[in-house]
Amino acid sequence: MGICNNPFTDDVNALSDEDFVLLKYAVATRRCYEKTGFSTYTELVENYRLIRPCPRCGSDEYIKNGKTPAGHQRYICKKCDLEYSTLTGTIFEHSKKDLCDWVNFVTMMCHNVQVEAAADMCEISHKTAFEWRHRVLATVSDYQKRTMLKKRVWIDETYLEDSALLSQPDWQPKRGLSKNKICIAVAIDVFKNPYAVICGHGKPSSKRIKDALQNHIEEGSVIVHDKERAHNALIKAIAGVDESYKADTKDANYLEGMQMVNNLCSWLKYYLRRFPGMKQENLQHYLDWFVYLFRVTKDKEKWTKVERVLRHLALSETTFRSSWT
Ligand SMILES: [Zn+2]
């Protein structure tokens, strides 16, 4: 439909600035509802959490106590008298923006759009966009702790240049090339569950590999790897079955045998390149988010990606540190 055939064009052009803002919000709210099934925080949170446990004592015995000025249900805990609302303890608490802004922002985070671009598209300040990203990342910060890979597990390491990726004003190259590289231990099982964790600097020792992966691979699993000796202690520790391929990118056997984990490493590197200048202490959070999205995508027959992330955010009780960048 061309703009001259649009019966709303004249009316919209005639609106005052204030009315135009109201119209934009009405349209955005409807789009949000059509996309997610929710148009307000209360609808979102109450859909997934019928019972609101007390954020202080955990009791689920409460009295409903009217609504906040923003329209969120207020509760008083019967045990400890704490007054709280639907949003207390969720990442949406104290947010002055509407749910539709969050939905747009989360959608962009699912596509790993750079934070400045996301701020622009959502019409929020850079400061708010950084804050929101930290809140979202905080909800997945212990996501990998429960990961347990099974049956057939590929393992490998991938390396990042400190200087290329990380912003460290006092950064000095260390002696020996490999010491300047951060090692990330990666693993993926036959069910396509991934795992990725920082594993120190430079080529890892047996102990570092064992410490990084031992608690996340089920005993007796087949460990598929590239004959790296540092893997042996891990395989022994989990009573694993050793299946190894000599690393040789011209060897079809190696490529096929290691394809699962080689692909994972490529995706991971591609993903991390989108966040130049991150602080080293935040790298693990980005790895957690990568693994989280990887698994969300895998389960997409059950939920759309954004819907699933929203559900996760609504259920999460993570507190976040505001000093992250
Ligand atoms: Zn309480």
Residues whose N, C-alpha, C, O or C-beta is under 5 A from the ligand:
A	BS01	ZN	C54 R56 C57 G58 S59 C77 K79 C80 L82
